[in-house]
Amino acid sequence: MAEVRPNGIDVLAFRGLSRGLEAEATKRLKSLVELESPCKDVELLGRLRDDLKARWQMLGLEVRIIKGPMGDHLVGSLERGGGEPDGPDEPLGHLLVVGHYDTVWGEGETVRQPFRVEGTYAYGPGVFDMKGGLVALEVALSLLARAGAKPAQDLRVVCVADEEVSSPDGRHTVLAEAEGAAAVLGLEPPHSDGSLKNGRRGVARVRLVVKGRESHAGLDAAKGVSAVDELVDQLLALRTTLPKTRDAAWNVGIVTGGTRANVVAGTAEAEIGLRFSTPATEAALLDALHALRPVREGAEVDVEILSRRPPWPVGRDVSLANHVTGLAKSLGEEISARPADGAGDTNMTGALGLPTLDGLGPRGSGAHARGEAVELPSVLSRGVLLASLIARPLPLPNSVKGGG
């Protein structure tokens, strides 16, 4: 097929070219699900890394591997089509697409939950978060090749290996590739109604560590200092000292401590998840934790921040969201955008003020839960939308259009 000018592609052509691809996309989705990729399992992650690299290269991307301690990250690049800029709205910089290939599911989960198709839905561990999104991206790249279309702006794709543990290493790759980007699109699942995500609450994982003094619980109980009792009192204190603003939330997810029932516990700890919508609320939550002081003489209390993602507030500029929802409408799909309570790697780009939109993955349900499912027709429709976004020029932020 003759090459189509990138800015002149009729997006309806992508929809036409996608007809008949569902069986191929379903087969590919099955392959990705069965290539198990538990977070922190470097060996299994490496199998999927190599598979994705080979597929991306076949679809025209130049691929770099960024080494990481918990799995390697992939960076794919595809240059824009030739020709002079078409006008003042020509985007500055590249389009960055952000995803991940690790899942929360351990090795062997596909034996307990094998991939299956029932009606228009596919089921399996990681099928919704986010292997369906990875297939939608591959569909988009395939459609571009079938149409003979080139990206309207340089395309960069980052796929990290440690998103499910808050991207302690992958964040560096995301931020490095975000430098100079015109806009960022995330492949995370959308809201349950298919709506996109134009903001996210920030999150932090905090470990509260208590040290006491061990002793025999029967013979020398008075000589001991119970770290478990101290931890319980500290958690009770947090109920009153943590801020109670509407955007603040916290959850004690893990509690451990002690060794035996007949030994006064010498150590105890709790892992606490924090959620917040503003930097001020984040600071208030952390200040309350750092202000904790021992209740018992001889006890020690320490707070360690394990990971954090900054809040991504809904910005005043809505040009990217309007551009995406407008393209979707031209393809026959009515979608909107609103903030999400969960966090992801787009928190980082949104917090920087880069035009960012997430939830470009296909519709489905049950992320991180048994019965996780993805809507198969949505894999194709999201692929068509992504192809359209890559082939059409992105809008400049309002602040840039206004000259300041």
Buried (B, 14 or more C-beta within 10 A) or exposed (E): EEEBBBBEBBBEBBBEBBEEBBEBBBEBBBBBBBBBBBBBBBEBBBEBBBBBBEBBEEBBBEBBEBEBEBBBBBBBBBEBBEEEEEEEEBBEBBBBBBBBBBBBBBEEBBEEBEBEBEEEBBBBBBBBBBBBBBBBBBBBBBBBBBBEBBBBBBBBBBBBBBBBBBBEBBBBBBBEBBEEBBBBBBBBBBBEEBBBBBBBBBBBBBBBBBBBBBBEBEEEEEEBBBBBBBBBBBBEBBEEEBBEBEBBBBEEEEBEBBEEEEBBBBBBBBBBBBBBBBEEBBEBBBEBBEEBEBBBEEBBBEBEEBEBBBBBBBBEBBBBBEBBBEBBEBBEBEBEBBBBEBBBBBBBBBBBEBBBBBBBBBBBBBBEEEEBBBBBBBBBBBBBBBBBBBBBBBBBBEEBEEEE
